[in-house]
């Protein structure tokens, strides 16, 4: 698949989903082919995007952000599709979030210029690699997480004396259960180092945190851990603001796709009245939603009334599907489908059967059926009494955790309202 990694202009039947034996097709012409994932022409398995659901999720999240007076830089690690990142920016996103230097390169080459690199990148070698990348983008605005004096020193050395680099914004990170300084004092030591080496090209531009890693099996403990992290974030913000004075622009960034309400609840009152401070959420997977971990997460969000007056679990719709054929019916209540660990994630729950199609027509819903096991290329589906399932039928599956599902695919097929392919989006996971 290496020939697909650098923005292909055509696809052929080496790619999942593309009709076998069909001549190569230009990307911008695929939507004219009247392809459907359930009529037997497309090779399966494939992954698809419900474009109307995706657009609705964008509208809902952007309306929430605007109503709260916030900004958002959606995390692009979920799809790694520059066209979708651009769509989010066009819809009002403040910028784009990436997880590493390579992802930053993808988005910069696609035209994105305001990035949050929401992760520690390594040491001196990584700092030099980041500088080598950004030397080609003097107009970029990039903010990078820092949780150690070692990384701050390495970045300072890489930027020292360089007139060809854009300004590097540094964000001391507080954390729990992942990276990030564990105390306000440690984060403030990093902030003090940055301020002592502050130049027009190397600046403290805010602070950062990530609350999602605080989640545990106990909902009450989870909220207590998240609220504790947000209390530290507020304390760090106040210390930094006192150090830099009232006029420096600062971003305070946190907020994944499940607990962003706790971030807003803590940070919004603390930053009220500060005209030079901006809360930037980084939620990304919420724009895709799912039939698993985010479905459960948004139900819990509604239980906290975190999206009130609307209900998040009703407002947002799952936009991703995986489609697979029934290969075998070896037992009365078992169907084996041609979809496995190479096609769909299971780290946050197994896929969910939604409907059965035969000869291009939906013949049944699939309530009561369940995936009970995945091999590398097989899904074991307990049919739950659905006897009318035959070899060659196509099953539509909902997925859990889009972040670890999309990276298995070279392309994402965009579907219109009647499940016809109307667009195709190459992924760039490297």
Buried (B, 14 or more C-beta within 10 A) or exposed (E): EEEBBEEBEEBBBEBBBBBEEBEEBEBEEBBEBEBBBBBBBBBBBBBBBBBBBBBBBBEBBBEBBEEBEBBBBBBBBBBBBBBBBBBBBEBBBBBBBBBBBBBBBBBBBBEBBBBBBBBBBBBBEBBBBBBEBBEEBEEBBBBBBBBBBBBBBBBBBBBEEBEEBBBBBBBBBBBBBBBBBEEBEBBBBBBBBBBEBBEEBBBBBBBBBBBBBBBEEEEEEBBEBBBBBBEBBBBBBBBBBEEBEEEBEBBBBBBBBBBBBBBBBBBEEBBEEBEEBBBBBBBBBBBBBBBBBBBBBBEBBBEBEBBEEEBBBEBBBBBBBBBBBBBEBEEEBBBBBBBBBEBBBBEBBBBBBBBBBBEEEBBBEBEEBBBEEBEEBBBBBBBEEBEEBEEEBBBBBBBBBBBBBBBBBBBBBBBEEEBBBBBBBBBBBE
